[in-house]
Amino acid sequence: MDKRWSAKWIMDEAFYGLKPIDLYRKELETAGNREHRDDLRNIHMLARKRFELKDGFDKAVLDITADDYYKLYINGRIVGQGPAQGNHYHYFYNRHDVTPYLRQGDNVIAVHVYYQGLVCRAYNSGDYRQGLIAELDVDGRLAVKTDCSWKVERAREYVDGGIIGYKTQYLENIDNRLKLTDWKEPRFDDYAWPEAVEHLADDHRLFAQPTPPLSVYEVKPVRITPLPGNEGFWLDFGEERTGQFKMTAHGDPGQTVEIRCGEELQEDGRVRFAMRCNCTYRETWTLSGSADDELDFYDYKAFRYVEVLPAPGVRLDTESFGAVVRHYPLDDGVCRFDSSDEMLNAIWSICKNGVKYGSQENYVDCPSREKGQYLGDNTIITHAHAYLSGDLRLFRKSLLDFVLLSSRVCPGLMAVAPGHFMQEFIDYSLQWPLQLLEYYRQSADEPFLREMLPHAERLLHYFRQFRREDGILVNVKDKPNLVDWPFNMRDGYDFQLANPIGDGCHNVINAYYYGAMLAVRDIRRILQLPDNLSHELTSFKEAFRQSFLDAEAKRFTDSEVSKHTSLHANVLPLLFGLTEPDDQPAVVGLIREKRLGCGVYMAYFVLKALARAGEHELVYELIRSEDLHSWSTMVKEGATTCFEVWAKDLKPNTSLCHPWASAPIPLFIEEIAGIKPAAPGWKSVSFSPRIPASLGKVELEFRVPAGTIRFRYSDGKPELTVPEGVEIV
């Protein structure tokens, strides 16, 4: 814990005395008895504290957190929300500058706390840990703290509308007849509210959140269209958004408005609210009869379109239609891209938006179906986000999330962190050292690299238990083996991956293991530590080639007992240097033949491998391709954010906002524009542009720790402008 709290953790009385449920286990272990009371799920708690500031003041800050989530108001105005999800033994709190919200005289702090109660990827919930803690400091003096003097009450208007996604979210059928209006205001009378219960045995260990609160703002629909027969209205917000729909309406008590949200339209032009991604965004709002009924959703969705369907006689205020958008702060002006190729511009745009809306308090695989931070997805998302934002704080936090939160369950790491859904993939675990090395490359944060090295070495040590005499990993069955997803994008990979996992060894996880060892060796060299891996790497490479190389075809097979040479089994050896000069042409030839015959996730590694082999023309060709398996297919199918798969129908539960498909951003910058850090932290820049002649003009601008880099290409002439003091190599 990084501060000593005077405040007490306060909670809903119904949770008092309940022993926390231990939900941490390896995925393949039996879950055991983890029963949770149904009546303590989907709980909205309101908390208030009135107080007086007798004197003027210069500075006021509020430290606050809640389990699972809070929205904070002071004197009726929204201040912020959070925290970033965390495990109870490393839980985050936020610090808000609340100086502009307070006034001399009477004030009120009002907090809307949500406890979901489900075991999923979106929250660390379902464990009976509920409530909040807060401290207000005014000019260096503790002015207010949570204790039993606070008043609490349930918000009962959030009627259970069913669970969507993978136990990700409760639909909110809101009944404004049950709503406590004006509870955020100082004038509200909370005399009848019960006093808060102090949880003296609370076991949260609290740490300041290392990332800023979310950016939250309102946008208006770009188009509002009346539906036939006065049925209601159809709204288009212009692109996929993450947040809540809001509006006001007027009607008699008990009259309803149906709200349908979706990412796409049906053939008849209506909103597809029963979405592909296993989310059905269809909710009912019941009016109180008040002249100012407001719709106030709490949890967020991923949507572009909305249908508003009022009961007869209900009057809708179309001027009030809006979306309260939320995502990690991103200045759209930080990274700009424009070229003479409109399709390339569109590809860049959908990848940028996918990363923008997929970056919440954590990176999420999709902001709809799961809302989970997946370790393997982060290999791509963190790389793209670094260029789009120039902000490495979320990248750094993601690395810590996995080693601080998931290593408690397994030193070999989990696939999802934070979150109480225990899921593992060996492929993803072995990518953590690669991400750490990329973070150092972008940041030059050597103290952090040194701090994280033991975690990377502990990860390698964990997987050494599966090595046979020659070093090859065999019978790795304690974690699922992914290779690629969805399963029909594995290019016929010839090894039994579904449970039970097949006996023996296969190519992909061994290639990743070699890549992880390479990364750890490089980290040790950067830190000027003894090289204790080179001999092992040499012998492992020999064993890998002996096990998987088809000497006649000079291509790599999927397993020792298979003759099948999948795209995946050849991409990773090429990327990590397991090929030799005499077999590299055959491996590149196979990739040229199969192109992106893989999932969008694996496409990142395909492009990286080709770039390592010097095949930059093919890298650009595949990014810009008109093939079915291409980003252009997403654009043609109406994407405004990048998809989970190449085309909507390639997977039955496709997410249409999935930032793991953002590979074109880092690959274009580094391999086509040819701009890379020549020294960690961008203290010098390597510049070797490879713009194809067909691309007449490119303008690119992005921010790095040293400042803003600007690239311009026109009439065959590349120009690069770098921050003062940065050398171009």
C-alpha positions in Angstrom: 0.0 0.0 0.0 1.4 3.4 -0.9 -0.5 5.5 1.7 -1.9 5.1 5.2 -5.7 5.6 5.1 -7.6 7.2 8.0 -10.9 6.4 6.2 -12.8 3.2 6.7 -14.1 0.9 4.0 -17.9 1.3 4.0 -20.4 -1.2 2.5 -23.9 -2.2 1.9 -25.1 -3.9 5.1 -26.2 -7.0 3.2 -22.5 -7.9 2.6 -21.4 -7.5 6.2 -20.0 -10.6 7.7 -19.8 -12.5 4.4 -16.5 -14.3 4.0 -14.8 -13.4 0.6 -14.9 -16.2 -2.0 -11.5 -17.2 -3.3 -11.9 -17.4 -7.0 -8.2 -17.8 -8.0 -7.3 -21.1 -9.6 -5.7 -22.5 -12.7 -8.2 -22.9 -15.6 -8.1 -26.7 -15.8 -8.5 -27.2 -12.1 -11.9 -28.0 -10.6 -13.7 -24.8 -9.5 -14.8 -26.2 -6.2 -17.6 -24.6 -4.0 -17.9 -21.0 -5.0 -21.6 -20.4 -4.6 -22.7 -16.7 -4.6 -26.1 -15.5 -3.4 -28.3 -14.5 -6.3 -29.8 -11.6 -4.3 -26.4 -9.9 -3.9 -25.7 -9.6 -7.6 -26.2 -6.5 -9.7 -26.2 -4.2 -6.7 -26.3 -0.4 -7.2 -25.4 1.4 -3.9 -25.7 5.2 -3.4 -23.5 6.9 -0.8 -23.6 10.5 0.4 -21.8 12.7 2.8 -22.8 16.3 3.5 -20.2 18.6 5.0 -19.3 22.3 5.4 -16.2 24.2 4.4 -16.2 27.2 6.6 -13.2 28.9 5.1 -11.9 29.5 1.6 -9.4 27.1 0.2 -6.8 26.8 -2.6 -6.5 23.1 -3.3 -8.7 20.0 -2.7 -8.0 16.4 -3.8 -10.1 13.3 -3.3 -8.7 9.8 -3.1 -11.4 7.2 -3.8 -12.0 3.7 -5.0 -14.8 1.2 -4.9 -15.5 -2.4 -5.6 -16.5 -3.0 -8.3 -16.8 0.5 -9.7 -17.9 4.1 -8.8 -19.2 7.2 -10.4 -18.3 10.3 -8.3 -20.4 13.5 -8.0 -19.7 16.6 -6.0 -22.6 19.1 -5.6 -24.5 17.5 -8.4 -21.6 17.6 -10.9 -19.9 14.5 -12.3 -16.2 14.4 -11.3 -15.0 11.1 -12.5 -15.3 7.3 -12.4 -13.2 4.2 -11.9 -11.1 2.5 -10.7 -9.2 0.4 -13.2 -10.0 -3.2 -12.4 -7.6 -4.9 -10.0 -7.3 -7.9 -7.7 -8.0 -7.2 -4.1 -4.4 -7.7 -3.1 -3.4 -5.0 -5.6 -6.4 -2.7 -6.0 -6.3 0.8 -7.5 -7.6 4.1 -6.2 -8.0 7.3 -8.1 -6.9 10.8 -7.1 -9.2 13.6 -8.4 -8.5 17.3 -8.2 -11.9 18.5 -6.9 -11.0 22.1 -6.3 -13.4 23.4 -9.0 -16.4 21.4 -7.6 -16.3 22.5 -4.0 -17.4 25.8 -2.5 -17.3 27.6 0.8 -20.3 26.5 2.9 -22.4 23.4 2.4 -21.2 20.6 0.1 -22.1 17.0 -0.7 -20.1 14.1 -2.0 -22.3 11.5 -3.8 -21.0 8.2 -5.1 -22.9 5.6 -7.2 -21.2 2.3 -6.5 -21.8 -0.8 -8.6 -21.2 -4.4 -7.6 -21.8 -6.8 -10.4 -21.4 -10.2 -8.7 -20.6 -12.2 -11.8 -17.3 -14.1 -12.5 -16.1 -12.7 -15.8 -13.4 -10.8 -17.5 -14.9 -7.3 -17.1 -14.8 -6.9 -13.3 -13.0 -8.6 -10.4 -16.4 -9.5 -8.9 -18.4 -12.4 -7.6 -16.3 -12.5 -4.4 -18.5 -10.5 -1.9 -16.0 -7.6 -1.8 -18.2 -4.6 -2.1 -18.2 -0.9 -1.0 -16.0 2.1 -1.2 -13.3 4.2 0.6 -12.6 7.9 0.1 -10.7 10.7 1.7 -11.0 14.4 0.9 -7.9 16.6 1.6 -8.4 20.4 1.6 -5.2 22.5 1.7 -3.3 19.6 3.2 -5.9 18.8 5.9 -8.1 15.8 6.0 -11.6 17.2 5.7 -13.8 14.2 5.0 -13.4 10.5 5.2 -15.7 7.5 4.7 -17.0 6.1 7.9 -20.3 5.2 9.5 -21.4 8.8 9.4 -22.0 8.4 5.6 -25.5 7.6 4.4 -26.2 4.7 2.0 -29.2 3.5 0.1 -29.8 1.1 -2.8 -30.6 2.5 -6.3 -33.5 0.2 -7.1 -34.4 1.5 -10.5 -31.9 -0.8 -12.3 -34.1 -3.8 -12.8 -32.4 -6.9 -14.0 -32.8 -7.2 -17.8 -30.8 -10.4 -18.2 -27.1 -11.2 -18.6 -25.3 -10.7 -22.0 -21.9 -11.6 -23.4 -19.9 -14.2 -21.5 -21.5 -13.2 -18.1 -20.1 -9.8 -19.0 -22.9 -7.4 -18.3 -26.4 -7.0 -16.9 -28.9 -5.3 -19.2 -30.5 -2.3 -17.4 -34.2 -2.2 -17.6 -34.5 1.1 -15.8 -37.7 2.0 -13.9 -37.6 5.7 -13.1 -40.6 5.3 -10.7 -38.1 3.7 -8.3 -35.4 6.4 -8.9 -34.3 8.7 -6.1 -34.1 12.0 -7.9 -31.7 14.8 -6.9 -29.8 12.5 -4.5 -26.5 14.0 -5.9 -27.5 17.5 -4.8 -26.8 19.2 -1.4 -30.5 20.0 -0.9 -31.5 16.3 -1.0 -32.8 15.1 2.4 -31.1 11.8 3.2 -32.3 11.7 6.8 -34.2 8.4 6.3 -31.2 6.7 4.7 -29.4 4.2 6.9 -25.8 4.8 8.1 -23.0 3.0 6.3 -21.5 -0.1 7.7 -17.8 0.0 8.3 -16.0 -3.1 7.1 -13.2 -3.3 9.7 -11.9 -6.6 8.2 -11.6 -5.4 4.7 -8.6 -6.9 2.9 -8.1 -4.6 -0.1 -4.5 -3.5 -0.5 -4.7 -0.1 -2.2 -2.3 1.5 -4.7 -2.5 4.7 -6.7 -3.7 4.0 -10.2 -0.8 4.7 -12.5 -3.0 5.8 -15.4 -5.3 8.7 -15.7 -9.1 8.5 -15.3 -11.0 7.8 -18.5 -11.9 10.5 -20.9 -15.7 10.9 -20.8 -17.7 13.2 -23.1 -20.9 13.5 -25.0 -21.4 13.2 -28.7 -24.5 13.8 -30.7 -25.9 11.5 -33.4 -24.9 12.5 -36.9 -28.3 11.4 -38.2 -31.8 11.1 -36.6 -34.5 9.5 -38.8 -38.1 9.1 -37.9 -39.3 5.4 -38.2 -42.4 4.6 -40.3 -45.8 4.8 -38.6 -44.5 7.1 -35.8 -42.8 4.1 -34.3 -39.9 6.1 -33.0 -36.5 7.2 -34.2 -33.4 5.6 -35.7 -30.0 7.2 -34.7 -26.6 6.9 -36.3 -23.6 8.1 -34.2 -21.3 8.0 -37.2 -18.9 5.3 -36.0 -18.7 2.6 -33.4 -18.7 4.2 -29.9 -18.2 2.9 -26.3 -20.4 4.4 -23.6 -24.0 4.9 -22.7 -27.0 6.2 -24.7 -28.8 9.1 -23.0 -32.0 11.0 -23.5 -35.0 12.6 -21.9 -38.7 11.9 -22.4 -42.1 12.9 -21.1 -45.1 10.5 -20.4 -47.4 9.1 -17.9 -46.1 7.0 -14.9 -45.5 3.4 -16.1 -45.3 4.2 -19.8 -42.2 2.8 -21.5 -39.5 3.5 -24.1 -37.7 0.6 -25.7 -34.0 1.2 -26.5 -32.2 -0.9 -29.0 -28.5 -0.5 -29.7 -26.2 -2.2 -32.2 -23.0 -2.2 -34.2 -24.6 -2.7 -37.6 -27.9 -2.7 -39.4 -30.1 -5.5 -40.7 -31.0 -5.9 -44.4 -34.2 -3.9 -43.8 -32.3 -1.0 -42.3 -33.3 -1.6 -38.7 -30.8 -1.9 -35.9 -29.3 -5.3 -35.4 -29.6 -5.3 -31.6 -29.3 -9.1 -31.3 -25.6 -8.7 -32.2 -23.2 -11.2 -33.6 -21.1 -11.0 -30.5 -23.6 -12.7 -28.2 -24.9 -9.4 -26.8 -28.5 -8.4 -27.2 -28.8 -4.7 -26.6 -32.5 -4.4 -26.0 -33.7 -2.6 -22.9 -36.8 -1.0 -21.5 -37.0 2.4 -19.8 -40.1 3.0 -17.6 -41.1 6.6 -17.1 -42.0 8.1 -13.7 -44.4 10.7 -15.1 -42.0 13.5 -14.1 -41.6 16.5 -16.5 -37.8 15.8 -16.6 -37.4 12.0 -16.9 -33.8 11.2 -17.8 -32.4 7.9 -19.0 -29.3 7.1 -17.0 -27.6 3.9 -18.0 -24.6 2.9 -15.8 -22.5 0.2 -17.6 -21.1 0.8 -21.1 -21.8 -0.8 -24.4 -20.2 -0.9 -27.9 -22.6 0.5 -30.4 -23.1 2.8 -33.4 -26.8 2.7 -34.0 -29.7 3.2 -31.7 -33.5 2.8 -32.1 -35.8 4.6 -29.7 -39.3 3.1 -29.6 -41.7 4.9 -27.3 -45.1 3.7 -26.2 -48.0 5.6 -27.7 -48.4 9.0 -26.2 -44.8 9.3 -24.9 -43.1 12.5 -26.1 -39.4 12.2 -26.9 -36.9 15.1 -26.7 -34.9 14.5 -29.8 -32.5 17.3 -28.8 -31.5 15.3 -25.8 -30.3 12.2 -27.8 -26.6 11.6 -27.2 -23.9 9.1 -26.4 -21.8 9.5 -23.3 -18.5 8.2 -24.8 -15.7 6.7 -22.6 -12.2 5.5 -23.4 -8.6 5.9 -22.2 -7.6 9.6 -23.0 -6.5 9.9 -26.6 -5.8 13.1 -28.4 -6.9 12.5 -32.0 -4.3 15.1 -33.1 -1.4 13.2 -31.7 -1.2 10.7 -34.5 -2.4 11.8 -38.0 -2.3 9.8 -41.2 -3.3 10.8 -44.8 -2.3 9.3 -48.1 -3.3 9.4 -51.7 -4.9 6.0 -51.3 -8.4 6.3 -49.8 -8.6 2.6 -48.9 -5.3 2.8 -47.0 -6.7 5.8 -45.2 -9.8 3.9 -44.3 -7.7 0.9 -43.0 -5.7 3.2 -40.8 -8.9 4.8 -39.5 -10.6 1.6 -38.5 -7.4 0.4 -36.8 -7.0 3.7 -34.9 -10.7 3.6 -33.8 -10.4 0.0 -32.7 -7.5 0.8 -30.5 -9.2 4.0 -29.2 -12.4 2.4 -28.1 -10.6 -0.8 -27.0 -8.5 1.1 -24.6 -10.5 1.6 -21.4 -9.1 1.4 -17.9 -7.3 -1.7 -19.4 -6.8 -2.8 -23.0 -9.9 -4.9 -23.7 -10.2 -7.5 -26.4 -13.6 -6.2 -27.3 -15.8 -3.6 -25.5 -18.9 -5.8 -25.8 -18.7 -9.5 -25.5 -15.9 -9.9 -22.9 -14.3 -6.6 -22.0 -11.2 -8.6 -21.0 -7.5 -7.7 -21.1 -5.9 -10.6 -23.0 -2.1 -11.0 -22.8 -1.7 -12.1 -26.4 -3.9 -9.4 -27.8 -1.7 -6.9 -26.0 1.3 -7.8 -28.1 -0.4 -6.0 -31.0 -2.6 -3.4 -29.1 0.2 -2.0 -27.0 2.4 -1.6 -30.1 -0.3 0.3 -31.9 -1.4 2.3 -28.9 2.1 3.5 -28.3 2.2 5.3 -31.7 -1.4 6.5 -31.6 -1.2 8.1 -28.2 2.5 8.8 -27.4 1.4 7.7 -23.9 3.1 4.6 -22.5 1.4 4.5 -19.0 -1.3 2.0 -20.0 1.3 -0.2 -21.8 3.4 -0.2 -18.6 0.4 -0.9 -16.4 -0.6 -3.8 -18.6 2.8 -5.5 -18.1 2.4 -5.1 -14.3 -1.2 -6.4 -14.5 0.0 -9.8 -15.6 3.0 -10.3 -13.4 1.5 -8.7 -10.2 -2.1 -10.0 -10.6 -2.0 -13.3 -12.5 1.4 -14.8 -11.4 -0.2 -15.4 -8.0 -2.3 -18.1 -9.7 0.5 -19.4 -11.9 4.1 -18.2 -12.4 3.4 -19.1 -16.0 0.8 -16.3 -16.1 -2.8 -16.3 -17.0 -4.3 -15.2 -20.3 -6.6 -12.6 -18.7 -5.7 -10.1 -16.0 -7.3 -8.5 -14.1 -10.6 -10.3 -13.8 -11.9 -13.4 -12.0 -12.4 -15.5 -15.1 -9.5 -17.9 -14.9 -8.3 -18.5 -18.5 -4.8 -19.6 -19.8 -3.0 -19.9 -23.1 0.6 -20.9 -23.2 1.1 -19.0 -26.5 0.1 -15.8 -24.7 2.2 -16.3 -21.6 5.3 -16.7 -23.7 4.7 -13.3 -25.3 5.1 -11.3 -22.1 8.9 -11.0 -22.4 8.5 -9.8 -26.0 6.1 -7.1 -24.8 8.5 -6.0 -22.0 11.3 -5.7 -24.5 9.1 -3.6 -26.8 8.1 -1.3 -23.9 11.8 -0.7 -23.2 12.4 0.0 -26.9 9.8 2.7 -26.8 10.5 4.1 -23.3 14.2 3.5 -22.4 12.8 2.8 -18.9 15.8 0.8 -17.7 14.9 0.7 -14.0 11.5 -0.9 -14.9 13.2 -3.3 -17.2 15.6 -4.4 -14.4 12.6 -4.7 -12.0 10.7 -6.9 -14.4 13.6 -9.2 -15.5 13.1 -11.6 -12.6 9.5 -12.1 -13.6 10.5 -12.9 -17.2 13.1 -15.4 -15.9 10.6 -17.0 -13.5 8.3 -17.4 -16.5 11.0 -19.3 -18.5 11.7 -21.4 -15.4 8.1 -22.4 -15.1 8.0 -23.8 -18.7 11.3 -25.7 -18.2 9.4 -28.4 -16.4 8.0 -29.4 -19.8 11.4 -29.8 -21.6 12.7 -33.1 -22.7 16.4 -33.9 -23.0 17.0 -31.8 -26.1 15.1 -28.8 -24.7 11.9 -29.0 -26.8 8.7 -28.5 -24.8 6.6 -31.6 -24.8 3.2 -32.5 -23.4 2.4 -29.0 -22.3 -1.1 -29.7 -21.1 -1.5 -27.5 -18.0 -2.6 -24.6 -20.2 -4.7 -24.6 -23.4 -2.6 -24.3 -26.6 -4.2 -21.7 -28.9 -2.0 -21.3 -32.1 -4.6 -19.0 -33.6 -8.3 -18.0 -33.3 -10.9 -18.7 -34.5 -10.0 -22.4 -34.9 -11.0 -22.3 -38.6 -8.2 -19.8 -39.2 -5.4 -22.2 -38.2 -4.6 -23.2 -41.8 -5.2 -26.9 -41.0 -2.6 -27.0 -38.2 -2.0 -30.7 -37.6 -2.0 -31.1 -33.9 -4.8 -31.9 -31.4 -5.3 -28.6 -29.6 -8.8 -29.1 -28.2 -9.1 -30.8 -24.8 -7.7 -33.3 -24.3 -4.5 -31.7 -25.7 -2.6 -34.2 -27.9 0.5 -36.0 -26.7 3.9 -35.0 -28.0 5.2 -31.7 -29.1 4.2 -29.1 -31.7 5.8 -26.2 -33.5 4.1 -23.0 -32.4 4.5 -23.1 -28.7 8.2 -24.1 -29.1 8.8 -21.2 -31.5 7.2 -18.8 -28.9 9.4 -20.4 -26.2 12.5 -19.7 -28.3 11.2 -16.1 -28.9 10.8 -15.6 -25.1 14.3 -16.9 -24.4 15.7 -14.5 -27.1 13.9 -11.6 -25.4 15.2 -12.5 -22.0 18.7 -12.8 -23.4 18.5 -9.4 -25.0 17.2 -7.9 -21.8 20.1 -9.3 -19.9 22.5 -7.8 -22.4 20.8 -4.4 -22.2 21.3 -4.6 -18.4 24.9 -5.7 -18.9 24.3 -8.9 -17.0 26.0 -12.2 -17.8 24.7 -14.0 -20.9 23.4 -17.3 -19.5 21.1 -18.2 -22.4 23.1 -18.2 -25.6 24.3 -21.8 -25.3 20.8 -22.9 -24.5 19.4 -20.9 -27.5 21.9 -22.5 -29.8 21.1 -26.1 -28.7 17.4 -25.4 -28.8 17.5 -24.0 -32.3 19.3 -27.2 -33.5 16.7 -29.3 -31.7 13.8 -27.3 -33.1 15.1 -27.7 -36.7 15.8 -31.4 -36.1 12.2 -31.8 -34.9 10.2 -29.7 -37.3 12.2 -28.9 -40.5 11.2 -30.9 -43.5 14.7 -31.0 -45.0 13.5 -31.8 -48.5 10.8 -29.1 -48.7 12.9 -26.7 -46.5 9.7 -25.8 -44.7 8.6 -26.4 -41.1 6.0 -28.9 -40.1 3.3 -28.5 -37.5 4.6 -31.4 -35.3 7.2 -34.1 -35.2 4.9 -36.6 -36.6 3.2 -34.5 -39.3 4.1 -33.6 -42.8 1.7 -30.6 -42.9 3.4 -27.2 -43.2 1.0 -24.6 -42.0 1.4 -20.9 -42.3 1.7 -20.6 -38.5 4.4 -23.3 -38.3 6.6 -21.2 -40.7 5.9 -17.6 -39.8 7.2 -17.9 -36.2 10.5 -19.6 -37.1 11.0 -16.9 -39.7 10.3 -14.2 -37.2 12.5 -15.5 -34.4 15.4 -16.5 -36.6 15.0 -20.3 -36.5 15.4 -20.4 -40.3 18.8 -20.5 -42.0 19.6 -18.7 -45.3 19.1 -21.9 -47.4 15.6 -22.5 -46.2 14.4 -19.0 -45.8 13.3 -18.6 -49.5 11.1 -21.7 -49.3 9.5 -20.3 -46.0 8.9 -16.9 -47.6 7.5 -18.6 -50.7 5.0 -20.5 -48.5 3.9 -17.2 -46.9 3.6 -15.6 -50.3 1.4 -18.5 -51.4 -0.8 -18.6 -48.3 -0.8 -14.8 -47.7 -3.0 -14.0 -44.7 -4.6 -17.4 -44.5 -4.7 -17.1 -40.8 -6.6 -15.1 -38.1 -6.3 -11.4 -37.8 -4.3 -11.9 -34.6 -1.6 -14.0 -36.3 -1.4 -11.5 -39.2 0.7 -9.2 -37.0 3.4 -12.0 -36.8 3.1 -12.7 -40.5 3.9 -9.1 -41.3 6.6 -8.9 -38.7 8.3 -12.0 -40.0 8.2 -10.8 -43.6 9.7 -7.5 -42.6 12.5 -9.4 -40.8 13.2 -11.3 -44.0 13.4 -8.0 -45.9 10.1 -8.6 -47.8 8.8 -5.1 -47.3 6.9 -4.9 -50.6 4.9 -8.0 -49.6 4.2 -6.4 -46.2 2.7 -3.4 -47.9 0.8 -5.6 -50.4 -0.8 -7.6 -47.6 -1.8 -4.6 -45.6 -3.4 -3.0 -48.7 -4.6 -6.2 -50.3 -8.1 -6.7 -51.8 -8.1 -10.3 -50.8 -11.0 -11.7 -48.7 -8.5 -12.1 -45.8 -7.6 -8.4 -45.6 -8.4 -5.2 -43.8 -10.1 -3.9 -47.0 -12.8 -6.5 -46.5 -13.6 -5.0 -43.2 -13.8 -1.5 -44.8 -16.1 -2.9 -47.6 -18.4 -4.5 -44.9 -18.9 -1.1 -43.3 -16.3 -1.2 -40.5 -15.5 2.0 -38.5 -13.4 -0.1 -36.0 -11.3 -3.1 -36.9 -13.0 -6.5 -36.6 -12.1 -9.6 -34.7 -11.9 -11.6 -38.1 -11.4 -10.6 -41.7 -15.1 -10.7 -42.5 -18.3 -10.7 -40.4 -19.4 -14.3 -41.3 -16.0 -16.0 -40.7 -16.9 -16.5 -37.0 -20.4 -17.0 -35.6 -19.9 -14.6 -32.7 -17.7 -11.9 -34.3 -16.9 -8.8 -32.4 -16.9 -5.7 -34.7 -14.6 -3.8 -32.4 -11.4 -5.8 -31.7 -8.1 -3.9 -31.5 -6.0 -7.0 -31.9 -6.5 -6.3 -35.6 -4.5 -3.0 -35.5 -1.2 -4.4 -36.9 -1.2 -2.0 -39.9 -0.4 1.0 -37.7 3.0 -0.2 -36.2 3.9 -2.1 -39.4 3.3 0.9 -41.7 5.3 3.2 -39.4 8.2 0.9 -38.9 8.5 -1.1 -42.1 6.9 1.0 -44.8 7.7 4.5 -43.7 10.8 2.9 -42.2 10.8 4.9 -38.9 12.1 3.1 -35.9 13.9 3.9 -32.6 17.6 3.5 -33.3 18.1 3.9 -29.6 15.7 3.1 -26.8 13.3 5.9 -26.0 13.7 7.4 -29.5 17.0 9.1 -28.6 17.9 8.5 -32.2 15.7 7.5 -35.2 16.4 4.9 -37.9 15.0 6.0 -41.2 14.8 3.8 -44.2 11.5 4.4 -46.1 10.1 1.8 -48.4 7.1 3.6 -49.8 5.8 1.8 -53.0 5.7 3.9 -56.1 1.9 3.4 -56.4 1.4 5.4 -53.2 1.8 9.0 -54.5 1.5 10.9 -51.2 1.8 10.2 -47.5 1.6 12.5 -44.5 2.2 10.9 -41.1 2.6 12.5 -37.7 3.0 10.7 -34.3 4.3 11.4 -30.8 7.1 9.6 -29.1 8.7 10.2 -25.7 11.2 12.6 -27.3 8.5 14.7 -29.0 6.6 14.7 -32.4 7.9 12.9 -35.5 6.6 14.1 -38.9 7.0 12.2 -42.1 6.0 13.4 -45.6 6.3 11.5 -48.9 5.4 13.3 -52.2 6.7 13.0 -55.7 9.0 10.1 -54.7 10.8 12.2 -52.1 10.6 11.2 -48.4 11.1 13.9 -45.7 11.4 13.3 -41.9 11.3 15.9 -39.2 12.3 14.8 -35.7 12.4 16.5 -32.3 15.3 18.8 -31.5 18.2 16.8 -30.2 17.2 13.5 -31.9 19.5 12.2 -34.5 18.4 10.5 -37.7 20.4 7.4 -38.5 
